[in-house]
Structures are given as structure tokens and as C-alpha cells.
Amino acid sequence: MNESIPEKNAKSSKEFKILDRRYGKSYVKLLHVTRNKNIHTVKEYEVNTFLTLETEDDYTVGNNKHVVATDSQKNTVYLLAKQFGIESPEKFALLLVKHFLTKYAGSVIEATAEVEESFKWKRMRGDHCHAFSADSSLTRTCKVTQKSGEVPQIFVGLKNFRILKSTQSSFVKFVDDEYRTLPCMEDRVFSTVVETEWKYFPSVDMSGKDYDSKFEEIIEHIIDWFAGDSKIGIHSPSVQMTMYQCLTSILSSILQIDYIYMKMPNKHYFFIDLSKFPESVGGAESNYDVFLPVDKPSGIIEATVGRKDLKKS
């Protein structure tokens, strides 16, 4: 019975081809502590690694000669963190893919590393030397992929950034036909969970601190165009326009970015009509302060904005 298996595999190799393939290790958890005398800094990450081999033999004939075990990939994450430290998610991902392509040159033809920071450890009281509390207001993401003989491609992003403003948002003058039930909203609650990813130009060469500062700068651009001035805010006529303002502002400010994607699901808050209880709620003006959060279904708005080709413009 077993002797017939190679014959079946040989037949399959003539009829089919592998369109895409990779393998790796996922969810490698890592806490890195940097000690500067009694002042400690901690960063916690989750790392995924993926390798593509030059040969397909591990898939087609079960030959594991060139396979770097996924357990070895996990160990590599810890060893490189020990040997070189972690400047930033981007620098560590770059270090990982370079290692895999160099160490296993001739076998590995493409390597990818994904480094995610789900929360930051912030110093207690703002200045404690070694005690921290978790800030999970957003998740920082990074993916670096590189093929043998080519430059690395760097994608950085954030997700789970939930924001809300209670006014200065409207939605009016949209299509009015037999399918419409939504009224015009001159003033509404605007809430979303921002997800965005940007690609750096391949020629970018920055330090870990540079990557950190660019990340924080992008958050500030999002806040500026969503929230506006602390005293008066900023008006949003649609999620689409607020998103476009965020994206173009980021590209105008950070010239190292090639293009940027953003997703903003509209997390609805519908006011609850309490007009049937006039003795309890008073006049109509007081009827817009109690809302029902509705997470599903939700509107979803997406856009990718890049730079125009100056040679063609």
C-alpha cells in the first residue's frame, strides 16, 4: 500500500503546480528589558516568521533537507533579541529577515517577519524606574518581507485605535431614494476604530528612534484631523473626508512614506427617542444626550492614498 504513494505524488507533480508557499512560526511572545543602571525599559512583542525555500521538495516529495524548523525560527527570535537588543519593531524585523536570508543563503529565497506590539508598558507615576502599567489604547504592527538579492519591503501600521467625538460631525445630502430610511444628521456622535498601514520607500534607512517618532507623528495627524483644536474641535462632513485629510496630511509631512491605507468602521451611536416621557425628560433640546451603542452592522470606509508620479504630471 505504501509503495503506491510515490507514484501518486509523481502523477500529481505533472498535473499541478504550487502557486504560493511559505511556512514559519507564529505567536512567538517576547518581553525585552533594557537596563541602564537602575532605569529599566520594557517592550513586549508578538513575532511571526515565514520562510520560502528555493526547493519545493518538502511539499512534493517530503524531503526536509533544506527545512529550517519552525522551532529553530522561534529560537532565532530570542537569540537575536539577546545579541542585538530591540531598537524598534521595524529594526528587529529587518534584522530577522536579513539573518534568515544570510544564514540560509541558497536555501531560503524569501523571508518575512511580523512584529506586533499590542500594548505599551508605561512607567507608573510617569517616572518610576522599573514599575509599569499596560496601555492598550492601540496595537502597533510591522511587517518586513525580503527576497534574496532584493531590498526589504517595510510595512508599518496601527490597529484597534478606538476614538470618539460627541459633536462636530454631520452626514447630509446623500442619495435619497426608495431604499433610504436614514435621516440627515446635522450633528452626530462620530466613533470609529482606526486601522492603518503604510509602506516606506525601499531606500529608507532610519534608526529605531526615527521609526518610533514617525509612528507617534502619524497618531498625532489622525488626532489633529479627527479631534481638531482642544477648545473648538474640527467639523467632519463625512468619515471619507476626515480619512482623506488624515492620509494626505501624513503623506505631506512624512516624505519617507510611499503610500498609506486606512480603514474606519463607523461605530454607530443612535440617540434614544425619549419624547414619549415628556414629564421626565423635559423639552426636545434635552433629548439628545442618551444614545444606544450599535456595533453591528456598521458602515465601513477604506482608502489608500499614494503620491502622483511627478514624471507623468
C-alpha positions in Angstrom: 0.0 0.0 0.0 2.8 2.5 1.0 4.7 1.7 -2.3 1.9 3.4 -4.3 2.3 6.8 -2.6 5.4 7.9 -4.6 3.7 7.0 -7.8 0.7 9.1 -6.9 2.9 12.1 -5.9 4.8 11.8 -9.3 1.5 11.9 -11.1 0.4 14.9 -9.1 3.6 16.9 -9.8 2.8 16.6 -13.6 -0.8 17.8 -13.2 -0.5 20.5 -10.6 1.8 23.3 -9.5 2.2 25.1 -6.2 1.1 28.7 -6.7 2.3 30.1 -3.4 4.0 28.6 -0.3 5.7 29.6 2.9 6.0 28.2 6.4 7.1 29.6 9.7 6.4 30.2 13.4 3.6 32.3 14.7 2.8 33.9 18.1 6.3 34.0 19.5 5.9 36.1 22.6 8.8 38.2 23.8 9.4 40.6 26.6 12.7 42.6 26.3 14.1 44.5 29.2 16.8 47.2 28.6 18.7 48.1 31.8 20.5 51.4 32.1 21.8 51.0 35.7 18.6 51.2 37.8 16.5 52.6 35.0 14.7 49.9 33.1 12.7 50.0 29.8 10.4 47.1 28.8 8.9 46.3 25.5 6.6 43.3 24.8 6.1 41.9 21.3 4.5 39.0 19.4 6.5 37.8 16.4 5.7 35.8 13.4 8.3 34.5 10.9 7.8 33.0 7.5 10.3 31.4 5.1 10.1 30.4 1.4 12.6 27.8 0.2 14.1 27.6 -3.2 13.1 24.0 -3.5 9.5 22.6 -3.3 10.8 19.1 -2.3 9.5 19.5 1.3 6.0 19.8 -0.2 6.1 17.5 -3.2 8.3 14.6 -2.1 8.7 15.0 1.7 12.4 15.9 1.6 13.2 18.1 4.6 16.9 18.6 3.8 16.6 22.4 3.5 13.8 23.0 6.0 14.7 25.3 8.9 12.5 24.0 11.6 9.8 26.4 12.9 11.2 25.7 16.4 14.6 26.9 15.2 12.9 30.1 13.9 11.4 30.7 17.4 14.9 30.2 18.9 16.3 32.7 16.4 13.9 35.4 17.6 15.0 35.0 21.2 18.7 34.8 20.4 18.8 37.8 18.1 16.9 39.8 20.8 19.6 38.8 23.3 22.5 39.5 21.0 21.3 42.8 19.4 18.5 44.1 21.6 15.4 45.6 20.0 15.5 49.2 18.9 12.1 49.2 17.4 9.7 46.6 15.8 10.9 47.7 12.3 14.6 47.4 13.1 14.1 44.0 14.7 12.0 42.7 11.8 14.7 43.9 9.4 17.3 42.1 11.5 15.3 38.9 11.4 14.8 38.7 7.6 18.5 39.6 7.0 19.6 36.8 9.3 17.4 34.2 7.6 18.5 35.2 4.1 22.2 35.3 5.0 22.4 32.3 7.3 20.5 30.1 4.9 21.6 31.6 1.6 20.9 29.2 -1.3 18.1 27.6 0.6 15.8 30.4 1.7 14.8 32.8 -1.1 12.3 34.9 0.8 11.8 35.8 4.5 9.1 37.7 6.3 9.0 38.9 9.9 5.9 40.4 11.5 6.3 42.2 14.9 3.3 43.4 16.8 3.2 45.5 19.9 -0.3 45.0 21.4 0.2 47.4 24.2 2.9 49.6 25.8 4.3 49.3 29.2 4.2 52.9 30.6 6.1 53.9 33.7 4.0 54.1 36.9 3.7 57.7 38.2 5.3 58.7 34.9 8.9 58.3 36.2 9.1 55.0 38.1 12.4 53.3 37.3 11.1 49.7 37.0 7.3 49.5 37.6 4.9 49.8 34.7 1.2 49.7 33.8 -0.2 48.5 30.5 -1.6 51.0 27.9 -3.7 49.1 25.4 -5.2 52.1 23.5 -3.9 50.7 20.2 -1.8 48.0 18.6 1.4 48.8 16.6 2.1 46.5 13.7 5.1 45.9 11.4 5.8 43.6 8.6 9.1 43.3 6.7 9.5 41.0 3.7 12.6 40.5 1.6 13.5 38.3 -1.3 17.1 37.1 -1.9 19.1 39.7 -3.8 16.4 42.4 -3.4 15.7 45.3 -0.9 13.4 44.8 2.0 9.8 46.0 1.9 8.7 47.7 5.1 5.0 47.9 6.1 4.1 49.6 9.4 0.7 50.2 10.8 -1.6 50.5 13.8 -5.0 49.0 14.7 -7.6 48.9 17.5 -7.3 52.7 17.9 -10.8 53.4 19.1 -11.7 57.1 19.1 -14.9 59.1 19.6 -16.2 62.7 19.5 -19.6 63.7 20.7 -20.2 66.5 18.2 -18.8 68.3 15.2 -19.8 65.5 12.8 -22.6 65.6 10.2 -23.9 63.5 7.3 -26.3 65.2 5.0 -27.3 65.5 1.3 -26.7 61.8 0.4 -28.7 59.7 -2.0 -32.5 60.0 -1.3 -34.4 57.1 -2.9 -36.9 54.4 -2.1 -34.2 52.4 -0.1 -33.4 55.2 2.3 -34.6 55.4 5.9 -31.6 57.2 7.4 -32.4 60.9 8.2 -29.9 63.7 7.6 -27.7 64.2 10.6 -26.6 67.8 11.2 -24.9 66.8 14.4 -24.0 63.2 15.5 -21.6 61.1 17.5 -18.6 60.1 15.4 -16.8 57.0 16.6 -14.5 54.6 14.8 -11.7 52.1 15.3 -8.8 53.2 13.2 -6.7 50.7 11.3 -4.0 52.0 9.0 -0.9 50.6 7.3 1.8 52.5 5.4 4.7 51.4 3.2 8.1 53.1 3.4 10.1 53.6 0.3 12.7 50.8 -0.1 15.5 53.3 0.1 14.6 54.4 3.6 17.3 53.9 6.2 16.2 55.0 9.7 17.2 54.4 13.3 14.8 52.7 15.7 14.1 56.1 17.3 13.3 57.5 13.9 10.7 54.7 13.3 9.3 55.4 16.8 9.0 59.1 16.1 7.3 58.6 12.8 4.8 56.3 14.4 3.9 58.8 17.0 3.7 61.6 14.4 1.1 59.6 12.5 -1.0 59.2 15.6 -0.9 63.0 16.0 -2.0 63.6 12.4 -5.0 61.3 13.0 -5.9 63.1 16.2 -5.5 66.5 14.6 -7.9 65.9 11.8 -10.4 63.9 13.9 -10.4 66.0 17.0 -9.1 69.4 16.0 -8.3 72.1 18.5 -9.0 71.2 22.1 -11.3 74.1 22.6 -13.3 74.2 19.4 -12.7 70.9 17.6 -13.0 70.4 13.9 -16.0 69.7 11.7 -16.3 66.4 9.8 -18.9 66.3 7.0 -18.2 62.6 6.4 -15.9 59.8 7.5 -14.5 59.8 4.0 -13.3 63.4 4.2 -11.8 63.1 7.6 -10.0 60.0 6.4 -8.7 61.7 3.3 -7.5 64.7 5.4 -5.6 62.3 7.7 -3.9 60.4 4.9 -2.9 63.4 2.8 -1.6 65.2 5.9 0.6 62.2 6.8 2.0 61.9 3.2 2.7 65.7 3.1 4.6 65.5 6.4 6.4 62.2 6.2 8.3 62.0 2.9 9.7 58.5 3.6 6.2 57.0 3.1 5.3 55.7 -0.4 1.6 55.1 0.2 -0.8 54.6 3.1 -4.0 52.6 3.7 -6.7 53.4 6.2 -9.9 51.7 7.4 -12.5 53.4 9.6 -15.6 51.4 10.5 -18.4 53.7 11.6 -19.3 52.6 15.2 -22.9 53.9 15.4 -24.4 55.6 18.4 -28.1 56.2 17.8 -30.0 58.6 20.1 -32.8 57.1 22.0 -36.1 58.8 21.5 -37.5 59.6 24.9 -40.1 62.1 23.7 -42.8 59.8 25.0 -41.8 60.7 28.5 -42.1 64.5 28.5 -42.6 64.8 32.2 -39.3 63.0 32.8 -37.1 64.4 30.1 -38.3 68.0 29.6 -38.1 69.8 26.3 -36.9 68.5 22.9 -33.4 70.1 23.4 -32.7 67.7 26.2 -33.5 64.6 24.1 -30.0 64.2 22.5 -27.8 63.1 25.4 -28.7 59.4 25.7 -27.5 57.1 23.0 -27.6 53.4 22.1 -24.2 51.9 21.0 -24.7 49.6 18.0 -21.6 47.8 16.8 -23.2 45.6 14.1 -24.0 46.3 11.4 -21.6 49.2 10.8 -20.5 51.3 8.0 -17.0 50.6 6.7 -14.9 53.2 4.9 -11.5 52.4 3.4 -9.0 54.3 1.2 -5.4 54.0 0.0 -3.6 57.2 -0.9 -0.3 57.5 -2.7 1.9 60.0 -4.4 1.3 61.1 -8.0 4.0 60.2 -10.5 5.7 63.5 -10.9 7.2 62.5 -14.2 3.7 62.0 -15.6 2.0 65.0 -14.0 
